[in-house]
């Protein structure tokens, strides 16, 4: 019985190996063993290719100004709302001015007192001069009244300065926008006591007619980006870069392209990154400060070879293709590729040359040295088998 089972097991194994050998034998178009496979190939040529890289970014307005009071007082009224678009000089807040108006009246009164003192001092000088000339009184008396005049004039100047300062403070109770832009949040409301030392500003005004997009790139990529550009310095080289795109959070592309303006002069020691700024026009105000997105940089590759991804296979992290030699045998060839955004294609940087023919179908069924019948893709022209 044991012998019978062993014989049965050996028969099953033999059948399995026979089936495996048949399935791995070379198959022709009709699947029959011993026939040379007919497979599509493509002849390689060079072309110019544009790839792109995306970098996360944060957006800031061209100018963001903090609005802070210059005098202490209670907020009497807020004349705009959060998110409003305002123009330069437009009134935003009013601070209660009762105390400052009283200071103005007091300072004005001090000016009038000082003016009276100056007038009196001038009269005394005019009365004293003739008496000194007639030697009725000594010259010391004249010097005394002249000093009194100078002191009165100084007090008048001080009183006028105090009045001007009080009037300026009165003007500061009306807070206007220093620029065109969008209003931010209001941390303080009507009735709040504010001063120049408050922790948060009354609000912010962001000039968003042009938006600045800040992003970072590692040092290696930055050198690769700029090394072949013309220019005597980094700024001149950046001016030669093509326009960039802004990818919004919903993955849509912003309608207007931007330009790279500047890059930081130092490399961040912690991250090894270079900080870069791009600028995008924002005439309709669709972009807002604090927004996010991705800056898309185009990267030009001139006279390069591209291959279909389906024509490649990967072994231990390296890419390979099958090149058809003059004897119509396939040669497993390693290639170097660039990770890009081309759909179903790779950009090849080394391993292939223009005029090479590579297999573009049935790659997984081939092995190095197998002979095939190559057919040029699209043209369907059978290559001579001689």
BELTAQUI-V510915 format. One line per field, one symbol per residue. ss: DSSP state (A for helix, B for strand, O for the rest). phi: phi as a letter, one per 20 degrees, with the letter a starting at -180 (. if undefined). psi: psi as a letter, one per 40 degrees, with the letter a starting at -180 (. if undefined). A space follows every 10 residues. Layout:
# BELTAQUI-V510915
ss=???
phi=???
psi=???
This chain:
# BELTAQUI-V510915
ss=OAAAAAAAAA AAAAAAAAAA AAAAOOBOOO OOBOOOBBBB BBBOOBBBBB BBBBBBBBBB BBBBBBBOOO OOBBBBBBOO OOOOBBOOOO BBBBBOOAAA AAAAAAAAAA AAAAAAAAAA AAAAAAAAAA AAAOOOOOAA AAAAAAAAAA AAAAAAAAAA AAAAAAAAAA AAOBBBOOOO BBBOOOOOOO OOBBOOOOOO OOBBBBBBBB BBBBBBBBAA AAAAAAOOOO OOOAAAAAAO OOOBBBBOOO OOBOOOOBBB BBBOOOOOOO OOBBBBBBBB BOOOOOOOOO OBBBBBBBBB BBBBBBBBAA ABBBBOOBBB BBBBOOOOBB BBBBBBBBOO OOOOBBBBBB OOOOOOBBBO OOAAAOOOOO BBBBBBOOOO OBOOOO
phi=.fffffffff ffffffffff fffdfgdege nefneffdcf cceebebecd dbcdcgbddc fgbcdeecfd cerefebdec cgnfecdgnf fdccdgdgff ffffffffff ffffffffff ffffffffgf fffelfcfff ffffffffff ffffffffff ffffffffff fffdedeebf rdfeedfcdg nfecbfdffd fgaccdedfc ddddbccfgf fffffdfeef qebffffffe fffdddefge meeffdfccf ebcfecdffe dmddeccdcc fcfemfecgn fcrceddfce celdddcfff edbcclndec cdeeefemde cfcfcdcdfc dffmcdeeea occgofdcfc bmffeebgnf ecdfcffmel dffgef
psi=dddddddddd dddddddddd dddeihiade ehieihihih iihiiiihhh iiihhiiiii idhhhhhiie iiihhdihei iheihiiheh hdihiheddd dddddddddd dddddddddd dddddddddd dddefdiidd dddddddddd dddddddddd dddddddddd deehhiheii ahiaigeiih eihiaeeidi idaihhhfdh hhhhiiiidd dddddedeii ieidddddde iiiiihhide eihidhiaih diiieihhdd efihhihihh ifdeediihe iiahhhhihh hhfihiiide eiihhfeiii ihhhadefih hhhiihihha ehhfiihhdi diiheihihe ifdeeiihei highhhiddf hhiie.
